[in-house]
């Protein structure tokens, strides 16, 4: 049976922070939030503390949709 730390690591690994997404895309946080206001960013999850996360599967889907549009 996995430990609590392993479960927590898996759950956190399934979601990306805004910083991670911005680093991967090579954009600033400001650009990300501008895209988000224009509904052009990947869908986000708002955590109870107010911070945002993006499911890795959603991020990959979003990237694929950008690829088709290019």
N, CA, C and O atoms as a Tripos MOL2 file, in Angstrom:
@<TRIPOS>MOLECULE
protein
  280   279    70     0     0
PROTEIN
NO_CHARGES

@<TRIPOS>ATOM
      1 N           0.8570   -1.1860    0.0000 N.3       1 UNK1
      2 CA          0.0000    0.0000    0.0000 C.3       1 UNK1
      3 C           0.8980    1.2420    0.0000 C.2       1 UNK1
      4 O           1.8460    1.3120    0.7820 O.2       1 UNK1
      5 N           0.6090    2.2320   -0.8750 N.am      2 UNK2
      6 CA          1.4580    3.4280   -0.9370 C.3       2 UNK2
      7 C           1.3150    4.2820    0.3240 C.2       2 UNK2
      8 O           0.2660    4.3150    0.9680 O.2       2 UNK2
      9 N           2.4020    4.9630    0.6460 N.am      3 UNK3
     10 CA          2.3790    5.8440    1.8170 C.3       3 UNK3
     11 C           1.6370    7.1350    1.4870 C.2       3 UNK3
     12 O           1.3600    7.4250    0.3230 O.2       3 UNK3
     13 N           1.3250    7.8940    2.5110 N.am      4 UNK4
     14 CA          0.6330    9.1830    2.3200 C.3       4 UNK4
     15 C           1.4860   10.1200    1.4740 C.2       4 UNK4
     16 O           0.9560   10.8570    0.6420 O.2       4 UNK4
     17 N           2.8150   10.0980    1.6800 N.am      5 UNK5
     18 CA          3.7000   10.9550    0.8780 C.3       5 UNK5
     19 C           3.6850   10.5520   -0.5930 C.2       5 UNK5
     20 O           3.7270   11.4200   -1.4650 O.2       5 UNK5
     21 N           3.6260    9.2550   -0.8860 N.am      6 UNK6
     22 CA          3.5680    8.7880   -2.2680 C.3       6 UNK6
     23 C           2.2490    9.1980   -2.9190 C.2       6 UNK6
     24 O           2.2270    9.6170   -4.0770 O.2       6 UNK6
     25 N           1.1620    9.0770   -2.1810 N.am      7 UNK7
     26 CA         -0.1440    9.4880   -2.7100 C.3       7 UNK7
     27 C          -0.1510   10.9890   -2.9730 C.2       7 UNK7
     28 O          -0.6030   11.4370   -4.0270 O.2       7 UNK7
     29 N           0.3450   11.7590   -2.0220 N.am      8 UNK8
     30 CA          0.4050   13.2140   -2.1770 C.3       8 UNK8
     31 C           1.2710   13.5820   -3.3830 C.2       8 UNK8
     32 O           0.9130   14.4690   -4.1580 O.2       8 UNK8
     33 N           2.4040   12.9040   -3.5420 N.am      9 UNK9
     34 CA          3.2920   13.1600   -4.6740 C.3       9 UNK9
     35 C           2.6220   12.8650   -5.9990 C.2       9 UNK9
     36 O           2.8030   13.6050   -6.9660 O.2       9 UNK9
     37 N           1.8330   11.7700   -6.0560 N.am     10 UNK10
     38 CA          1.1170   11.4170   -7.2740 C.3      10 UNK10
     39 C           0.0750   12.4800   -7.6010 C.2      10 UNK10
     40 O          -0.0380   12.9140   -8.7470 O.2      10 UNK10
     41 N          -0.6840   12.8970   -6.5910 N.am     11 UNK11
     42 CA         -1.7260   13.9030   -6.8180 C.3      11 UNK11
     43 C          -1.1260   15.2190   -7.2610 C.2      11 UNK11
     44 O          -1.6390   15.8580   -8.1800 O.2      11 UNK11
     45 N          -0.0320   15.6370   -6.6120 N.am     12 UNK12
     46 CA          0.6130   16.8930   -6.9900 C.3      12 UNK12
     47 C           1.2550   16.7700   -8.3660 C.2      12 UNK12
     48 O           1.3000   17.7490   -9.1110 O.2      12 UNK12
     49 N           1.7540   15.5790   -8.7200 N.am     13 UNK13
     50 CA          2.3710   15.3640  -10.0170 C.3      13 UNK13
     51 C           1.3660   15.3850  -11.1500 C.2      13 UNK13
     52 O           1.7350   15.6070  -12.3030 O.2      13 UNK13
     53 N           0.1000   15.1570  -10.8370 N.am     14 UNK14
     54 CA         -0.9650   15.1650  -11.8320 C.3      14 UNK14
     55 C          -1.3630   16.5850  -12.2090 C.2      14 UNK14
     56 O          -2.0050   16.8010  -13.2370 O.2      14 UNK14
     57 N          -0.9900   17.5380  -11.3930 N.am     15 UNK15
     58 CA         -1.3720   18.9350  -11.6120 C.3      15 UNK15
     59 C          -0.1230   19.8030  -11.7270 C.2      15 UNK15
     60 O           0.8770   19.5750  -11.0460 O.2      15 UNK15
     61 N          -0.2020   20.7950  -12.5960 N.am     16 UNK16
     62 CA          0.9090   21.7190  -12.8190 C.3      16 UNK16
     63 C           0.5800   23.0770  -12.2160 C.2      16 UNK16
     64 O          -0.5700   23.5150  -12.2380 O.2      16 UNK16
     65 N           1.5850   23.7280  -11.6870 N.am     17 UNK17
     66 CA          1.3940   25.0920  -11.1970 C.3      17 UNK17
     67 C           1.5010   26.0600  -12.3700 C.2      17 UNK17
     68 O           1.9810   25.6960  -13.4430 O.2      17 UNK17
     69 N           1.0580   27.2750  -12.1630 N.am     18 UNK18
     70 CA          1.1620   28.3030  -13.1950 C.3      18 UNK18
     71 C           2.6230   28.5510  -13.5290 C.2      18 UNK18
     72 O           2.9690   28.7440  -14.6950 O.2      18 UNK18
     73 N           3.4820   28.5470  -12.5200 N.am     19 UNK19
     74 CA          4.9200   28.7520  -12.7360 C.3      19 UNK19
     75 C           5.4770   27.6720  -13.6620 C.2      19 UNK19
     76 O           6.2580   27.9730  -14.5640 O.2      19 UNK19
     77 N           5.0790   26.4100  -13.4440 N.am     20 UNK20
     78 CA          5.5610   25.3120  -14.2900 C.3      20 UNK20
     79 C           5.0810   25.4600  -15.7240 C.2      20 UNK20
     80 O           5.8490   25.2370  -16.6600 O.2      20 UNK20
     81 N           3.8240   25.8340  -15.9060 N.am     21 UNK21
     82 CA          3.2750   26.0070  -17.2520 C.3      21 UNK21
     83 C           3.9700   27.1680  -17.9580 C.2      21 UNK21
     84 O           4.3390   27.0570  -19.1280 O.2      21 UNK21
     85 N           4.1460   28.2690  -17.2550 N.am     22 UNK22
     86 CA          4.8170   29.4280  -17.8540 C.3      22 UNK22
     87 C           6.2520   29.0950  -18.2470 C.2      22 UNK22
     88 O           6.7150   29.5040  -19.3110 O.2      22 UNK22
     89 N           6.9520   28.3580  -17.3990 N.am     23 UNK23
     90 CA          8.3240   27.9680  -17.7120 C.3      23 UNK23
     91 C           8.3540   27.0610  -18.9370 C.2      23 UNK23
     92 O           9.2240   27.2080  -19.7960 O.2      23 UNK23
     93 N           7.4200   26.1340  -19.0250 N.am     24 UNK24
     94 CA          7.3630   25.2200  -20.1640 C.3      24 UNK24
     95 C           7.0830   25.9660  -21.4600 C.2      24 UNK24
     96 O           7.6620   25.6480  -22.4980 O.2      24 UNK24
     97 N           6.1990   26.9560  -21.4050 N.am     25 UNK25
     98 CA          5.8350   27.7270  -22.5980 C.3      25 UNK25
     99 C           6.8010   28.8700  -22.8890 C.2      25 UNK25
    100 O           6.8070   29.4170  -23.9920 O.2      25 UNK25
    101 N           7.6150   29.2300  -21.9040 N.am     26 UNK26
    102 CA          8.5380   30.3570  -22.0800 C.3      26 UNK26
    103 C           7.8200   31.6970  -22.0990 C.2      26 UNK26
    104 O           8.1940   32.5990  -22.8480 O.2      26 UNK26
    105 N           6.7840   31.8240  -21.2700 N.am     27 UNK27
    106 CA          6.0140   33.0650  -21.1910 C.3      27 UNK27
    107 C           6.0260   33.5820  -19.7580 C.2      27 UNK27
    108 O           6.3740   32.8610  -18.8230 O.2      27 UNK27
    109 N           5.6400   34.8390  -19.6060 N.am     28 UNK28
    110 CA          5.5490   35.4210  -18.2640 C.3      28 UNK28
    111 C           4.2010   35.0640  -17.6410 C.2      28 UNK28
    112 O           3.2580   34.6730  -18.3280 O.2      28 UNK28
    113 N           4.1420   35.2120  -16.3200 N.am     29 UNK29
    114 CA          2.8580   34.9810  -15.6300 C.3      29 UNK29
    115 C           1.8220   35.9760  -16.1210 C.2      29 UNK29
    116 O           0.6440   35.6460  -16.2550 O.2      29 UNK29
    117 N           2.2640   37.1870  -16.3850 N.am     30 UNK30
    118 CA          1.3410   38.2120  -16.8780 C.3      30 UNK30
    119 C           0.6870   37.7590  -18.1890 C.2      30 UNK30
    120 O          -0.5230   37.9040  -18.3640 O.2      30 UNK30
    121 N           1.4890   37.2120  -19.1040 N.am     31 UNK31
    122 CA          0.9450   36.7140  -20.3670 C.3      31 UNK31
    123 C          -0.0680   35.6060  -20.1100 C.2      31 UNK31
    124 O          -1.1330   35.5730  -20.7270 O.2      31 UNK31
    125 N           0.2740   34.6890  -19.1850 N.am     32 UNK32
    126 CA         -0.6540   33.6030  -18.8750 C.3      32 UNK32
    127 C          -1.9870   34.1650  -18.3960 C.2      32 UNK32
    128 O          -3.0450   33.7450  -18.8660 O.2      32 UNK32
    129 N          -1.9400   35.1070  -17.4690 N.am     33 UNK33
    130 CA         -3.1860   35.6630  -16.9290 C.3      33 UNK33
    131 C          -3.9490   36.4690  -17.9750 C.2      33 UNK33
    132 O          -5.1770   36.5270  -17.9270 O.2      33 UNK33
    133 N          -3.2460   37.0910  -18.9190 N.am     34 UNK34
    134 CA         -3.9390   37.7740  -20.0270 C.3      34 UNK34
    135 C          -4.6540   36.7450  -20.8930 C.2      34 UNK34
    136 O          -5.8040   36.9490  -21.2810 O.2      34 UNK34
    137 N          -3.9780   35.6400  -21.1960 N.am     35 UNK35
    138 CA         -4.6190   34.5680  -21.9640 C.3      35 UNK35
    139 C          -5.8290   34.0400  -21.2190 C.2      35 UNK35
    140 O          -6.8730   33.7740  -21.8150 O.2      35 UNK35
    141 N          -5.6800   33.8920  -19.9070 N.am     36 UNK36
    142 CA         -6.7880   33.3620  -19.0960 C.3      36 UNK36
    143 C          -7.9940   34.2950  -19.1550 C.2      36 UNK36
    144 O          -9.1270   33.8280  -19.2700 O.2      36 UNK36
    145 N          -7.7700   35.6010  -19.0770 N.am     37 UNK37
    146 CA         -8.8700   36.5700  -19.1560 C.3      37 UNK37
    147 C          -9.5690   36.4960  -20.5080 C.2      37 UNK37
    148 O         -10.7690   36.7510  -20.6040 O.2      37 UNK37
    149 N          -8.8160   36.1450  -21.5620 N.am     38 UNK38
    150 CA         -9.3750   36.0530  -22.9140 C.3      38 UNK38
    151 C          -9.8630   34.6360  -23.2370 C.2      38 UNK38
    152 O         -10.2120   34.3470  -24.3810 O.2      38 UNK38
    153 N          -9.8890   33.7470  -22.2230 N.am     39 UNK39
    154 CA        -10.2980   32.3480  -22.4030 C.3      39 UNK39
    155 C          -9.4420   31.6210  -23.4360 C.2      39 UNK39
    156 O          -9.9430   30.7930  -24.1970 O.2      39 UNK39
    157 N          -8.1490   31.9360  -23.4560 N.am     40 UNK40
    158 CA         -7.2230   31.2860  -24.3940 C.3      40 UNK40
    159 C          -6.2400   30.3720  -23.6780 C.2      40 UNK40
    160 O          -5.4610   29.6840  -24.3380 O.2      40 UNK40
    161 N          -6.2520   30.3430  -22.3710 N.am     41 UNK41
    162 CA         -5.3510   29.5150  -21.5690 C.3      41 UNK41
    163 C          -6.0150   28.1770  -21.2690 C.2      41 UNK41
    164 O          -7.2340   28.0500  -21.3940 O.2      41 UNK41
    165 N          -5.2270   27.1760  -20.8740 N.am     42 UNK42
    166 CA         -5.8460   25.9090  -20.4760 C.3      42 UNK42
    167 C          -6.7300   26.0980  -19.2420 C.2      42 UNK42
    168 O          -6.4980   26.9970  -18.4340 O.2      42 UNK42
    169 N          -7.7380   25.2480  -19.1090 N.am     43 UNK43
    170 CA         -8.6460   25.3380  -17.9650 C.3      43 UNK43
    171 C          -7.8910   25.1080  -16.6690 C.2      43 UNK43
    172 O          -7.0340   24.2280  -16.5830 O.2      43 UNK43
    173 N          -8.2160   25.9030  -15.6690 N.am     44 UNK44
    174 CA         -7.5320   25.8460  -14.3770 C.3      44 UNK44
    175 C          -8.4580   25.3190  -13.2920 C.2      44 UNK44
    176 O          -9.6820   25.3870  -13.3970 O.2      44 UNK44
    177 N          -7.8390   24.7950  -12.2540 N.am     45 UNK45
    178 CA         -8.5310   24.3790  -11.0410 C.3      45 UNK45
    179 C          -8.1440   25.3840   -9.9690 C.2      45 UNK45
    180 O          -6.9580   25.6390   -9.7640 O.2      45 UNK45
    181 N          -9.1190   25.9550   -9.2880 N.am     46 UNK46
    182 CA         -8.8340   26.8560   -8.1790 C.3      46 UNK46
    183 C          -8.8620   26.0570   -6.8880 C.2      46 UNK46
    184 O          -9.8790   25.4610   -6.5310 O.2      46 UNK46
    185 N          -7.7410   26.0530   -6.1990 N.am     47 UNK47
    186 CA         -7.6440   25.3410   -4.9220 C.3      47 UNK47
    187 C          -8.2960   26.1620   -3.8140 C.2      47 UNK47
    188 O          -8.5040   27.3640   -3.9830 O.2      47 UNK47
    189 N          -8.6190   25.5400   -2.6880 N.am     48 UNK48
    190 CA         -9.2510   26.2730   -1.5810 C.3      48 UNK48
    191 C          -8.4480   27.4910   -1.1050 C.2      48 UNK48
    192 O          -9.0220   28.4560   -0.6000 O.2      48 UNK48
    193 N          -7.1100   27.4420   -1.2670 N.am     49 UNK49
    194 CA         -6.2940   28.5850   -0.8490 C.3      49 UNK49
    195 C          -6.2140   29.6700   -1.9200 C.2      49 UNK49
    196 O          -5.5440   30.6840   -1.7270 O.2      49 UNK49
    197 N          -6.9020   29.4590   -3.0590 N.am     50 UNK50
    198 CA         -6.9480   30.4630   -4.1110 C.3      50 UNK50
    199 C          -5.9150   30.2780   -5.2040 C.2      50 UNK50
    200 O          -6.0060   30.9300   -6.2450 O.2      50 UNK50
    201 N          -4.9340   29.4080   -5.0000 N.am     51 UNK51
    202 CA         -3.9320   29.2020   -6.0440 C.3      51 UNK51
    203 C          -4.5130   28.3300   -7.1580 C.2      51 UNK51
    204 O          -5.4710   27.5840   -6.9550 O.2      51 UNK51
    205 N          -3.9110   28.4470   -8.3280 N.am     52 UNK52
    206 CA         -4.4070   27.7470   -9.5070 C.3      52 UNK52
    207 C          -3.5140   26.5670   -9.8520 C.2      52 UNK52
    208 O          -2.3020   26.6040   -9.6380 O.2      52 UNK52
    209 N          -4.1260   25.5230  -10.3870 N.am     53 UNK53
    210 CA         -3.4030   24.3680  -10.9020 C.3      53 UNK53
    211 C          -4.0570   23.9730  -12.2220 C.2      53 UNK53
    212 O          -5.2250   24.2700  -12.4720 O.2      53 UNK53
    213 N          -3.2780   23.3010  -13.0530 N.am     54 UNK54
    214 CA         -3.7740   22.8120  -14.3370 C.3      54 UNK54
    215 C          -3.5040   21.3180  -14.3920 C.2      54 UNK54
    216 O          -2.3750   20.8760  -14.1820 O.2      54 UNK54
    217 N          -4.5290   20.5530  -14.6710 N.am     55 UNK55
    218 CA         -4.3280   19.1060  -14.8130 C.3      55 UNK55
    219 C          -3.3910   18.8630  -15.9910 C.2      55 UNK55
    220 O          -3.5150   19.4900  -17.0430 O.2      55 UNK55
    221 N          -2.4600   17.9500  -15.7940 N.am     56 UNK56
    222 CA         -1.4860   17.6320  -16.8440 C.3      56 UNK56
    223 C          -2.2040   17.1920  -18.1220 C.2      56 UNK56
    224 O          -1.7880   17.5650  -19.2190 O.2      56 UNK56
    225 N          -3.2700   16.4110  -17.9970 N.am     57 UNK57
    226 CA         -4.0210   15.9550  -19.1730 C.3      57 UNK57
    227 C          -4.6840   17.1290  -19.8920 C.2      57 UNK57
    228 O          -4.7310   17.1560  -21.1220 O.2      57 UNK57
    229 N          -5.1910   18.0900  -19.1360 N.am     58 UNK58
    230 CA         -5.7980   19.2840  -19.7380 C.3      58 UNK58
    231 C          -4.7430   20.1080  -20.4620 C.2      58 UNK58
    232 O          -4.9910   20.6200  -21.5540 O.2      58 UNK58
    233 N          -3.5770   20.2340  -19.8590 N.am     59 UNK59
    234 CA         -2.4860   20.9920  -20.4860 C.3      59 UNK59
    235 C          -2.0660   20.3320  -21.8020 C.2      59 UNK59
    236 O          -1.8550   21.0230  -22.7990 O.2      59 UNK59
    237 N          -1.9460   19.0140  -21.8120 N.am     60 UNK60
    238 CA         -1.5700   18.3010  -23.0310 C.3      60 UNK60
    239 C          -2.6530   18.4340  -24.0980 C.2      60 UNK60
    240 O          -2.3430   18.6010  -25.2770 O.2      60 UNK60
    241 N          -3.9260   18.3610  -23.6890 N.am     61 UNK61
    242 CA         -5.0350   18.5490  -24.6400 C.3      61 UNK61
    243 C          -4.9960   19.9430  -25.2370 C.2      61 UNK61
    244 O          -5.1670   20.1190  -26.4430 O.2      61 UNK61
    245 N          -4.7680   20.9400  -24.3750 N.am     62 UNK62
    246 CA         -4.7070   22.3330  -24.8120 C.3      62 UNK62
    247 C          -3.5550   22.5320  -25.7940 C.2      62 UNK62
    248 O          -3.7260   23.1820  -26.8250 O.2      62 UNK62
    249 N          -2.3720   21.9720  -25.4790 N.am     63 UNK63
    250 CA         -1.2340   22.0820  -26.3970 C.3      63 UNK63
    251 C          -1.5520   21.4580  -27.7510 C.2      63 UNK63
    252 O          -1.2220   22.0190  -28.7960 O.2      63 UNK63
    253 N          -2.1910   20.3010  -27.7240 N.am     64 UNK64
    254 CA         -2.5570   19.6260  -28.9890 C.3      64 UNK64
    255 C          -3.5150   20.4770  -29.7980 C.2      64 UNK64
    256 O          -3.4110   20.5210  -31.0240 O.2      64 UNK64
    257 N          -4.4440   21.1540  -29.1430 N.am     65 UNK65
    258 CA         -5.3940   22.0060  -29.8630 C.3      65 UNK65
    259 C          -4.6910   23.2140  -30.4640 C.2      65 UNK65
    260 O          -5.1060   23.6970  -31.5180 O.2      65 UNK65
    261 N          -3.6480   23.7120  -29.8310 N.am     66 UNK66
    262 CA         -2.8600   24.8170  -30.3740 C.3      66 UNK66
    263 C          -2.0910   24.3430  -31.6040 C.2      66 UNK66
    264 O          -1.9340   25.0840  -32.5740 O.2      66 UNK66
    265 N          -1.6200   23.1110  -31.5530 N.am     67 UNK67
    266 CA         -0.8510   22.5510  -32.6550 C.3      67 UNK67
    267 C          -1.6980   22.4400  -33.9100 C.2      67 UNK67
    268 O          -1.2300   22.7370  -35.0090 O.2      67 UNK67
    269 N          -2.9400   22.0140  -33.7500 N.am     68 UNK68
    270 CA         -3.8430   21.8790  -34.8890 C.3      68 UNK68
    271 C          -4.1710   23.2300  -35.5030 C.2      68 UNK68
    272 O          -4.3470   23.3400  -36.7170 O.2      68 UNK68
    273 N          -4.2530   24.2600  -34.6650 N.am     69 UNK69
    274 CA         -4.6120   25.5880  -35.1540 C.3      69 UNK69
    275 C          -3.4570   26.2490  -35.8990 C.2      69 UNK69
    276 O          -3.6750   27.1480  -36.7110 O.2      69 UNK69
    277 N          -2.2390   25.8110  -35.6300 N.am     70 UNK70
    278 CA         -1.0630   26.4450  -36.2410 C.3      70 UNK70
    279 C          -0.8530   25.9940  -37.6620 C.2      70 UNK70
    280 O           0.0920   26.4340  -38.3170 O.2      70 UNK70
@<TRIPOS>BOND
     1     1     2 1
     2     2     3 1
     3     3     4 2
     4     3     5 am
     5     5     6 1
     6     6     7 1
     7     7     8 2
     8     7     9 am
     9     9    10 1
    10    10    11 1
    11    11    12 2
    12    11    13 am
    13    13    14 1
    14    14    15 1
    15    15    16 2
    16    15    17 am
    17    17    18 1
    18    18    19 1
    19    19    20 2
    20    19    21 am
    21    21    22 1
    22    22    23 1
    23    23    24 2
    24    23    25 am
    25    25    26 1
    26    26    27 1
    27    27    28 2
    28    27    29 am
    29    29    30 1
    30    30    31 1
    31    31    32 2
    32    31    33 am
    33    33    34 1
    34    34    35 1
    35    35    36 2
    36    35    37 am
    37    37    38 1
    38    38    39 1
    39    39    40 2
    40    39    41 am
    41    41    42 1
    42    42    43 1
    43    43    44 2
    44    43    45 am
    45    45    46 1
    46    46    47 1
    47    47    48 2
    48    47    49 am
    49    49    50 1
    50    50    51 1
    51    51    52 2
    52    51    53 am
    53    53    54 1
    54    54    55 1
    55    55    56 2
    56    55    57 am
    57    57    58 1
    58    58    59 1
    59    59    60 2
    60    59    61 am
    61    61    62 1
    62    62    63 1
    63    63    64 2
    64    63    65 am
    65    65    66 1
    66    66    67 1
    67    67    68 2
    68    67    69 am
    69    69    70 1
    70    70    71 1
    71    71    72 2
    72    71    73 am
    73    73    74 1
    74    74    75 1
    75    75    76 2
    76    75    77 am
    77    77    78 1
    78    78    79 1
    79    79    80 2
    80    79    81 am
    81    81    82 1
    82    82    83 1
    83    83    84 2
    84    83    85 am
    85    85    86 1
    86    86    87 1
    87    87    88 2
    88    87    89 am
    89    89    90 1
    90    90    91 1
    91    91    92 2
    92    91    93 am
    93    93    94 1
    94    94    95 1
    95    95    96 2
    96    95    97 am
    97    97    98 1
    98    98    99 1
    99    99   100 2
   100    99   101 am
   101   101   102 1
   102   102   103 1
   103   103   104 2
   104   103   105 am
   105   105   106 1
   106   106   107 1
   107   107   108 2
   108   107   109 am
   109   109   110 1
   110   110   111 1
   111   111   112 2
   112   111   113 am
   113   113   114 1
   114   114   115 1
   115   115   116 2
   116   115   117 am
   117   117   118 1
   118   118   119 1
   119   119   120 2
   120   119   121 am
   121   121   122 1
   122   122   123 1
   123   123   124 2
   124   123   125 am
   125   125   126 1
   126   126   127 1
   127   127   128 2
   128   127   129 am
   129   129   130 1
   130   130   131 1
   131   131   132 2
   132   131   133 am
   133   133   134 1
   134   134   135 1
   135   135   136 2
   136   135   137 am
   137   137   138 1
   138   138   139 1
   139   139   140 2
   140   139   141 am
   141   141   142 1
   142   142   143 1
   143   143   144 2
   144   143   145 am
   145   145   146 1
   146   146   147 1
   147   147   148 2
   148   147   149 am
   149   149   150 1
   150   150   151 1
   151   151   152 2
   152   151   153 am
   153   153   154 1
   154   154   155 1
   155   155   156 2
   156   155   157 am
   157   157   158 1
   158   158   159 1
   159   159   160 2
   160   159   161 am
   161   161   162 1
   162   162   163 1
   163   163   164 2
   164   163   165 am
   165   165   166 1
   166   166   167 1
   167   167   168 2
   168   167   169 am
   169   169   170 1
   170   170   171 1
   171   171   172 2
   172   171   173 am
   173   173   174 1
   174   174   175 1
   175   175   176 2
   176   175   177 am
   177   177   178 1
   178   178   179 1
   179   179   180 2
   180   179   181 am
   181   181   182 1
   182   182   183 1
   183   183   184 2
   184   183   185 am
   185   185   186 1
   186   186   187 1
   187   187   188 2
   188   187   189 am
   189   189   190 1
   190   190   191 1
   191   191   192 2
   192   191   193 am
   193   193   194 1
   194   194   195 1
   195   195   196 2
   196   195   197 am
   197   197   198 1
   198   198   199 1
   199   199   200 2
   200   199   201 am
   201   201   202 1
   202   202   203 1
   203   203   204 2
   204   203   205 am
   205   205   206 1
   206   206   207 1
   207   207   208 2
   208   207   209 am
   209   209   210 1
   210   210   211 1
   211   211   212 2
   212   211   213 am
   213   213   214 1
   214   214   215 1
   215   215   216 2
   216   215   217 am
   217   217   218 1
   218   218   219 1
   219   219   220 2
   220   219   221 am
   221   221   222 1
   222   222   223 1
   223   223   224 2
   224   223   225 am
   225   225   226 1
   226   226   227 1
   227   227   228 2
   228   227   229 am
   229   229   230 1
   230   230   231 1
   231   231   232 2
   232   231   233 am
   233   233   234 1
   234   234   235 1
   235   235   236 2
   236   235   237 am
   237   237   238 1
   238   238   239 1
   239   239   240 2
   240   239   241 am
   241   241   242 1
   242   242   243 1
   243   243   244 2
   244   243   245 am
   245   245   246 1
   246   246   247 1
   247   247   248 2
   248   247   249 am
   249   249   250 1
   250   250   251 1
   251   251   252 2
   252   251   253 am
   253   253   254 1
   254   254   255 1
   255   255   256 2
   256   255   257 am
   257   257   258 1
   258   258   259 1
   259   259   260 2
   260   259   261 am
   261   261   262 1
   262   262   263 1
   263   263   264 2
   264   263   265 am
   265   265   266 1
   266   266   267 1
   267   267   268 2
   268   267   269 am
   269   269   270 1
   270   270   271 1
   271   271   272 2
   272   271   273 am
   273   273   274 1
   274   274   275 1
   275   275   276 2
   276   275   277 am
   277   277   278 1
   278   278   279 1
   279   279   280 2
@<TRIPOS>SUBSTRUCTURE
     1 UNK1         2 RESIDUE 1 A UNK
     2 UNK2         6 RESIDUE 1 A UNK
     3 UNK3        10 RESIDUE 1 A UNK
     4 UNK4        14 RESIDUE 1 A UNK
     5 UNK5        18 RESIDUE 1 A UNK
     6 UNK6        22 RESIDUE 1 A UNK
     7 UNK7        26 RESIDUE 1 A UNK
     8 UNK8        30 RESIDUE 1 A UNK
     9 UNK9        34 RESIDUE 1 A UNK
    10 UNK10       38 RESIDUE 1 A UNK
    11 UNK11       42 RESIDUE 1 A UNK
    12 UNK12       46 RESIDUE 1 A UNK
    13 UNK13       50 RESIDUE 1 A UNK
    14 UNK14       54 RESIDUE 1 A UNK
    15 UNK15       58 RESIDUE 1 A UNK
    16 UNK16       62 RESIDUE 1 A UNK
    17 UNK17       66 RESIDUE 1 A UNK
    18 UNK18       70 RESIDUE 1 A UNK
    19 UNK19       74 RESIDUE 1 A UNK
    20 UNK20       78 RESIDUE 1 A UNK
    21 UNK21       82 RESIDUE 1 A UNK
    22 UNK22       86 RESIDUE 1 A UNK
    23 UNK23       90 RESIDUE 1 A UNK
    24 UNK24       94 RESIDUE 1 A UNK
    25 UNK25       98 RESIDUE 1 A UNK
    26 UNK26      102 RESIDUE 1 A UNK
    27 UNK27      106 RESIDUE 1 A UNK
    28 UNK28      110 RESIDUE 1 A UNK
    29 UNK29      114 RESIDUE 1 A UNK
    30 UNK30      118 RESIDUE 1 A UNK
    31 UNK31      122 RESIDUE 1 A UNK
    32 UNK32      126 RESIDUE 1 A UNK
    33 UNK33      130 RESIDUE 1 A UNK
    34 UNK34      134 RESIDUE 1 A UNK
    35 UNK35      138 RESIDUE 1 A UNK
    36 UNK36      142 RESIDUE 1 A UNK
    37 UNK37      146 RESIDUE 1 A UNK
    38 UNK38      150 RESIDUE 1 A UNK
    39 UNK39      154 RESIDUE 1 A UNK
    40 UNK40      158 RESIDUE 1 A UNK
    41 UNK41      162 RESIDUE 1 A UNK
    42 UNK42      166 RESIDUE 1 A UNK
    43 UNK43      170 RESIDUE 1 A UNK
    44 UNK44      174 RESIDUE 1 A UNK
    45 UNK45      178 RESIDUE 1 A UNK
    46 UNK46      182 RESIDUE 1 A UNK
    47 UNK47      186 RESIDUE 1 A UNK
    48 UNK48      190 RESIDUE 1 A UNK
    49 UNK49      194 RESIDUE 1 A UNK
    50 UNK50      198 RESIDUE 1 A UNK
    51 UNK51      202 RESIDUE 1 A UNK
    52 UNK52      206 RESIDUE 1 A UNK
    53 UNK53      210 RESIDUE 1 A UNK
    54 UNK54      214 RESIDUE 1 A UNK
    55 UNK55      218 RESIDUE 1 A UNK
    56 UNK56      222 RESIDUE 1 A UNK
    57 UNK57      226 RESIDUE 1 A UNK
    58 UNK58      230 RESIDUE 1 A UNK
    59 UNK59      234 RESIDUE 1 A UNK
    60 UNK60      238 RESIDUE 1 A UNK
    61 UNK61      242 RESIDUE 1 A UNK
    62 UNK62      246 RESIDUE 1 A UNK
    63 UNK63      250 RESIDUE 1 A UNK
    64 UNK64      254 RESIDUE 1 A UNK
    65 UNK65      258 RESIDUE 1 A UNK
    66 UNK66      262 RESIDUE 1 A UNK
    67 UNK67      266 RESIDUE 1 A UNK
    68 UNK68      270 RESIDUE 1 A UNK
    69 UNK69      274 RESIDUE 1 A UNK
    70 UNK70      278 RESIDUE 1 A UNK
